Each structure stands twice: as C-alpha cells, then as structure tokens.
Amino acid sequence: MYAHDDSGAQWAQLPPADQVEAASTALRMLADPGRLRMLWLLSGDEYDVASLAAAVGIARPAVSQHLAKLRLAGLVSLRRDGRHTHYRARGGHVRRLLAEVMNAADHHLHGIPDHD
C-alpha cells in the first residue's frame, strides 16, 4: 500500500492497526507549530540544538524536548560527532509529508483549488 498509487484500490481496505498508530503519532508531532517549524528546517540541513533553537526562537531545553519527541516518532535522526549531536529530518517521506501539508495549508489560506 503506497500513497503514490492512484489506482483507488489502496483506499478499499484499512491499513494495519500498528501502521495507523505510527501515522497518528507522527501527525500529532506535526500538530505543534514549533515542532513543525523545526522539522521544516531539519528537512533542509542538519542542526545542533543551539543552532536550531536560535533559528526557530525557542529555548534550548524546549528544543531538546521537541527533538526527543520527534525522534521517538521516527521523524528525525541524529548523528553524533564527538560531543556534538546533529539532527536531521528522517528521509524523503518526512520531507514530502511536510511539503504536502504546507501546500494544503497554502491552498486553504489562499483559496487555491485542490489537485486531483
């Protein structure tokens, strides 16, 4: 079952419960504007906590907590470089999900017709 399959057959059957739960968790993580902004930046580059906090204007402890939640939800990965930890969005699926949700919001805000 793939989102890019436009045959319609994929919508005839519910996905497995564990997949629905994982997707629901990921979407809950995106429901916070701060986490959404962080994940947007992490989709384009790696950041450490201090740089990300400065970029989004959120206190470092809060950024650390958000990153932990995003990591548990499978939306970000980390890379350790000595004592430094760098975070990044986890793969193309996350980037495409963000692009789609931001495009849908843009269409809603500006009255742009939906795509088929």
N, CA, C and O of each residue as an XYZ file, in Angstrom:
464
protein
N       0.853     -1.176      0.000
C       0.000      0.000      0.000
C       0.894      1.234      0.000
O       1.644      1.458      0.950
N       0.819      2.023     -1.047
C       1.674      3.197     -1.184
C       0.843      4.420     -1.510
O      -0.120      4.340     -2.272
N       1.219      5.564     -0.929
C       0.468      6.805     -1.127
C       0.500      7.273     -2.567
O      -0.416      7.970     -3.005
N       1.539      6.906     -3.322
C       1.626      7.373     -4.696
C       0.858      6.487     -5.675
O       0.852      6.763     -6.875
N       0.217      5.440     -5.192
C      -0.613      4.571     -6.021
C      -1.983      5.214     -6.169
O      -2.759      5.242     -5.214
N      -2.289      5.730     -7.351
C      -3.540      6.451     -7.578
C      -4.653      5.564     -8.119
O      -5.656      6.077     -8.614
N      -4.501      4.248     -8.037
C      -5.488      3.356     -8.631
C      -6.817      3.350     -7.877
O      -7.828      2.930     -8.439
N      -6.845      3.793     -6.650
C      -8.060      3.768     -5.860
C      -8.196      2.491     -5.050
O      -8.903      2.474     -4.043
N      -7.537      1.428     -5.468
C      -7.641      0.147     -4.768
C      -7.070      0.238     -3.358
O      -7.544     -0.456     -2.458
N      -6.082      1.064     -3.155
C      -5.464      1.170     -1.832
C      -6.434      1.692     -0.784
O      -6.248      1.430      0.404
N      -7.452      2.417     -1.190
C      -8.398      3.022     -0.252
C      -9.546      2.080      0.103
O     -10.393      2.434      0.923
N      -9.594      0.903     -0.490
C     -10.690     -0.025     -0.271
C     -10.526     -0.851      1.008
O     -11.471     -1.502      1.454
N      -9.339     -0.824      1.589
C      -9.060     -1.645      2.753
C      -8.294     -0.817      3.782
O      -7.395     -0.055      3.425
N      -8.646     -0.965      5.044
C      -7.939     -0.235      6.100
C      -6.513     -0.753      6.248
O      -6.268     -1.953      6.121
N      -5.569      0.158      6.516
C      -4.197     -0.291      6.780
C      -4.123     -1.008      8.138
O      -5.042     -0.897      8.950
N      -3.039     -1.736      8.379
C      -2.879     -2.432      9.667
C      -2.901     -1.449     10.840
O      -2.479     -0.301     10.705
N      -3.393     -1.906     11.977
C      -3.552     -1.055     13.164
C      -2.237     -0.429     13.615
O      -2.214      0.740     14.001
N      -1.144     -1.182     13.575
C       0.143     -0.620     14.019
C       0.617      0.495     13.092
O       1.249      1.453     13.536
N       0.310      0.366     11.813
C       0.673      1.411     10.853
C      -0.159      2.667     11.099
O       0.363      3.780     11.032
N      -1.439      2.498     11.380
C      -2.320      3.631     11.683
C      -1.841      4.337     12.952
O      -1.821      5.567     13.008
N      -1.460      3.577     13.954
C      -0.986      4.156     15.214
C       0.308      4.950     14.997
O       0.449      6.055     15.521
N       1.245      4.396     14.233
C       2.501      5.107     13.957
C       2.236      6.384     13.167
O       2.852      7.416     13.434
N       1.334      6.325     12.207
C       0.995      7.514     11.419
C       0.314      8.561     12.285
O       0.594      9.752     12.149
N      -0.577      8.134     13.174
C      -1.255      9.067     14.073
C      -0.262      9.758     14.997
O      -0.380     10.956     15.254
N       0.700      9.020     15.489
C       1.739      9.599     16.347
C       2.543     10.642     15.578
O       2.807     11.728     16.094
N       2.928     10.319     14.357
C       3.687     11.270     13.543
C       2.876     12.538     13.295
O       3.412     13.642     13.392
N       1.612     12.396     12.983
C       0.773     13.573     12.729
C       0.564     14.401     13.991
O       0.499     15.628     13.915
N       0.458     13.755     15.149
C       0.356     14.508     16.417
C       1.607     15.345     16.640
O       1.526     16.462     17.149
N       2.757     14.812     16.264
C       4.008     15.560     16.425
C       4.012     16.808     15.543
O       4.612     17.820     15.905
N       3.357     16.743     14.405
C       3.306     17.884     13.490
C       2.252     18.905     13.890
O       2.191     19.988     13.307
N       1.421     18.578     14.876
C       0.350     19.481     15.289
C       0.856     20.663     16.108
O       0.092     21.590     16.376
N       2.108     20.654     16.506
C       2.692     21.747     17.270
C       3.453     22.665     16.311
O       4.351     22.198     15.611
N       3.117     23.962     16.259
C       3.791     24.870     15.314
C       5.308     24.924     15.480
O       6.035     25.026     14.491
N       5.783     24.856     16.701
C       7.233     24.870     16.920
C       7.901     23.648     16.340
O       8.930     23.759     15.674
N       7.324     22.473     16.587
C       7.896     21.248     16.024
C       7.808     21.252     14.507
O       8.716     20.769     13.831
N       6.722     21.794     13.966
C       6.583     21.858     12.511
C       7.674     22.735     11.904
O       8.276     22.368     10.895
N       7.931     23.893     12.517
C       8.998     24.767     12.020
C      10.367     24.096     12.143
O      11.193     24.185     11.234
N      10.600     23.427     13.269
C      11.869     22.732     13.457
C      12.066     21.660     12.394
O      13.130     21.564     11.784
N      11.039     20.862     12.182
C      11.146     19.772     11.213
C      11.330     20.311      9.795
O      12.016     19.701      8.975
N      10.713     21.456      9.516
C      10.902     22.081      8.206
C      12.386     22.399      7.987
O      12.952     22.063      6.947
N      13.008     23.047      8.977
C      14.431     23.377      8.861
C      15.293     22.123      8.796
O      16.260     22.067      8.037
N      14.940     21.120      9.593
C      15.709     19.874      9.611
C      15.570     19.088      8.311
O      16.362     18.184      8.045
N      14.581     19.422      7.511
C      14.429     18.771      6.211
C      15.447     19.285      5.204
O      15.724     18.625      4.203
N      16.001     20.460      5.468
C      16.959     21.034      4.538
C      18.407     20.906      4.962
O      19.306     20.997      4.126
N      18.651     20.693      6.253
C      20.025     20.660      6.732
C      20.070     20.046      8.123
O      19.037     19.862      8.767
N      21.272     19.732      8.576
C      21.479     19.277      9.940
C      21.612     20.479     10.866
O      22.131     21.524     10.472
N      21.145     20.324     12.090
C      21.264     21.364     13.107
C      21.631     20.721     14.436
O      21.230     19.593     14.725
N      22.393     21.446     15.237
C      22.525     21.049     16.637
C      21.447     21.796     17.413
O      20.765     22.656     16.855
N      21.291     21.479     18.680
C      20.200     22.048     19.475
C      20.305     23.566     19.543
O      19.307     24.264     19.365
N      21.502     24.081     19.798
C      21.665     25.536     19.944
C      21.329     26.268     18.655
O      20.634     27.283     18.687
N      21.803     25.776     17.534
C      21.532     26.429     16.242
C      20.049     26.370     15.896
O      19.481     27.335     15.386
N      19.436     25.238     16.176
C      18.011     25.091     15.885
C      17.180     26.000     16.791
O      16.209     26.611     16.345
N      17.563     26.085     18.055
C      16.855     26.967     18.993
C      16.926     28.414     18.527
O      15.930     29.135     18.575
N      18.088     28.832     18.083
C      18.243     30.211     17.592
C      17.423     30.438     16.323
O      16.835     31.504     16.145
N      17.384     29.445     15.448
C      16.684     29.591     14.170
C      15.168     29.690     14.342
O      14.509     30.419     13.601
N      14.612     28.964     15.312
C      13.157     28.964     15.481
C      12.685     29.831     16.644
O      11.484     30.020     16.833
N      13.631     30.360     17.424
C      13.264     31.249     18.525
C      12.603     30.544     19.689
O      11.700     31.090     20.323
N      13.048     29.341     19.968
C      12.528     28.557     21.086
C      13.705     28.251     22.015
O      14.824     28.041     21.547
N      13.461     28.225     23.317
C      14.513     27.954     24.294
C      15.139     26.582     24.069
O      14.460     25.636     23.670
N      16.432     26.485     24.329
C      17.157     25.236     24.099
C      16.548     24.029     24.812
O      16.433     22.966     24.201
N      16.149     24.156     26.094
C      15.548     22.973     26.733
C      14.269     22.500     26.026
O      14.024     21.299     25.908
N      13.472     23.446     25.566
C      12.246     23.077     24.849
C      12.575     22.414     23.518
O      11.921     21.449     23.123
N      13.590     22.932     22.825
C      14.013     22.326     21.553
C      14.475     20.893     21.797
O      14.141     19.994     21.025
N      15.228     20.680     22.848
C      15.687     19.321     23.173
C      14.505     18.385     23.410
O      14.508     17.247     22.941
N      13.506     18.857     24.130
C      12.321     18.032     24.382
C      11.563     17.745     23.090
O      11.124     16.617     22.865
N      11.410     18.751     22.249
C      10.735     18.553     20.963
C      11.496     17.545     20.105
O      10.894     16.664     19.491
N      12.813     17.679     20.065
C      13.620     16.758     19.258
C      13.495     15.325     19.765
O      13.444     14.388     18.969
N      13.445     15.149     21.074
C      13.278     13.807     21.627
C      11.949     13.202     21.178
O      11.889     12.026     20.818
N      10.893     13.998     21.199
C       9.579     13.511     20.751
C       9.587     13.195     19.265
O       9.054     12.169     18.841
N      10.194     14.077     18.471
C      10.259     13.846     17.024
C      11.078     12.596     16.711
O      10.766     11.854     15.779
N      12.112     12.377     17.488
C      12.954     11.195     17.281
C      12.181      9.929     17.639
O      12.227      8.945     16.901
N      11.468      9.948     18.768
C      10.671      8.781     19.157
C       9.587      8.464     18.132
O       9.236      7.301     17.930
N       9.061      9.496     17.489
C       8.034      9.303     16.454
C       8.634      8.867     15.119
O       7.897      8.592     14.173
N       9.961      8.802     15.034
C      10.618      8.367     13.810
C      10.726      9.442     12.746
O      10.932      9.138     11.571
N      10.585     10.708     13.152
C      10.613     11.795     12.175
C      11.979     12.449     12.032
O      12.245     13.093     11.017
N      12.849     12.298     13.022
C      14.208     12.832     12.925
C      15.211     11.758     13.311
O      14.906     10.824     14.053
N      16.405     11.920     12.788
C      17.516     11.053     13.160
C      18.629     11.935     13.697
O      18.616     13.153     13.516
N      19.582     11.316     14.352
C      20.697     12.092     14.872
C      22.005     11.473     14.428
O      22.098     10.287     14.111
N      23.015     12.334     14.420
C      24.374     11.916     14.104
C      25.279     12.528     15.160
O      25.270     13.740     15.376
N      26.055     11.684     15.810
C      26.976     12.183     16.826
C      28.339     12.435     16.194
O      28.845     11.633     15.410
N      28.913     13.575     16.561
C      30.236     13.962     16.088
C      31.021     14.396     17.321
O      31.037     15.573     17.681
N      31.669     13.427     17.960
C      32.340     13.718     19.221
C      31.310     14.058     20.279
O      30.427     13.254     20.577
N      31.423     15.251     20.848
C      30.473     15.692     21.879
C      29.263     16.393     21.288
O      28.346     16.767     22.019
N      29.251     16.573     19.994
C      28.154     17.287     19.333
C      27.159     16.305     18.729
O      27.534     15.256     18.206
N      25.893     16.668     18.812
C      24.827     15.874     18.213
C      24.127     16.728     17.172
O      23.715     17.854     17.450
N      23.996     16.184     15.974
C      23.347     16.882     14.864
C      22.073     16.129     14.497
O      22.061     14.901     14.409
N      21.012     16.883     14.288
C      19.703     16.319     13.961
C      19.328     16.654     12.535
O      19.744     17.676     11.989
N      18.532     15.774     11.935
C      18.067     15.963     10.562
C      16.736     15.228     10.401
O      16.495     14.218     11.060
N      15.879     15.739      9.524
C      14.635     15.032      9.212
C      14.989     13.669      8.634
O      15.998     13.518      7.945
N      14.168     12.703      8.916
C      14.474     11.331      8.547
C      13.885     10.961      7.190
O      12.795     10.395      7.117
N      14.592     11.274      6.138
C      14.271     10.771      4.822
C      13.237     11.539      4.014
O      12.625     12.501      4.480
N      13.074     11.076      2.793
C      12.197     11.712      1.822
C      10.732     11.678      2.190
O       9.987     12.593      1.839
N      10.301     10.639      2.893
C       8.890     10.573      3.284
C       8.531     11.750      4.179
O       7.472     12.356      4.015
N       9.399     12.072      5.117
C       9.131     13.188      6.035
C       9.123     14.501      5.265
O       8.246     15.339      5.478
N      10.089     14.687      4.376
C      10.133     15.925      3.578
C       8.891     16.066      2.707
O       8.324     17.154      2.609
N       8.465     14.984      2.079
C       7.266     15.041      1.230
C       6.006     15.280      2.058
O       5.109     16.001      1.621
N       5.929     14.684      3.248
C       4.795     14.918      4.138
C       4.711     16.394      4.510
O       3.632     16.986      4.467
N       5.836     16.984      4.873
C       5.855     18.411      5.206
C       5.468     19.268      4.011
O       4.680     20.205      4.145
N       6.013     18.953      2.850
C       5.691     19.730      1.650
C       4.194     19.649      1.355
O       3.572     20.660      1.027
N       3.619     18.469      1.469
C       2.188     18.300      1.182
C       1.311     19.061      2.170
O       0.351     19.722      1.774
N       1.644     18.967      3.457
C       0.814     19.645      4.446
C       0.937     21.161      4.313
O      -0.045     21.876      4.511
N       2.120     21.657      3.982
C       2.290     23.096      3.796
C       1.594     23.554      2.515
O       1.021     24.643      2.480
N       1.638     22.742      1.474
C       0.916     23.082      0.242
C      -0.592     23.073      0.466
O      -1.302     23.941     -0.043
N      -1.082     22.100      1.224
C      -2.519     22.055      1.526
C      -2.929     23.290      2.324
O      -3.989     23.865      2.077
N      -2.091     23.699      3.280
C      -2.388     24.898      4.073
C      -2.397     26.138      3.180
O      -3.256     27.006      3.332
N      -1.450     26.223      2.252
C      -1.390     27.356      1.334
C      -2.645     27.414      0.467
O      -3.210     28.488      0.259
N      -3.075     26.272     -0.033
C      -4.297     26.216     -0.849
C      -5.510     26.661     -0.035
O      -6.359     27.407     -0.524
N      -5.581     26.197      1.211
C      -6.699     26.559      2.077
C      -6.708     28.060      2.366
O      -7.747     28.713      2.273
N      -5.542     28.596      2.718
C      -5.449     30.018      3.081
C      -5.736     30.954      1.918
O      -6.291     32.037      2.106
N      -5.353     30.531      0.710
C      -5.466     31.427     -0.437
C      -6.546     31.033     -1.427
O      -6.615     31.592     -2.522
N      -7.393     30.076     -1.056
C      -8.497     29.683     -1.921
C      -8.070     29.041     -3.232
O      -8.790     29.124     -4.226
N      -6.913     28.407     -3.243
C      -6.410     27.749     -4.450
C      -7.138     26.412     -4.594
O      -7.265     25.686     -3.608
N      -7.613     26.067     -5.775
C      -8.322     24.789     -5.966
C      -7.435     23.591     -5.652
O      -6.218     23.638     -5.835
N      -8.059     22.521     -5.179
C      -7.332     21.289     -4.889
C      -6.861     20.619     -6.168
O      -7.430     20.824     -7.241
N      -5.805     19.811     -6.036
C      -5.316     18.991     -7.144
C      -6.038     17.656     -7.096
O      -6.525     17.239     -6.045
N      -6.102     16.996     -8.231
C      -6.653     15.632     -8.240
C      -5.582     14.635     -7.937
O      -5.849     13.434     -7.899
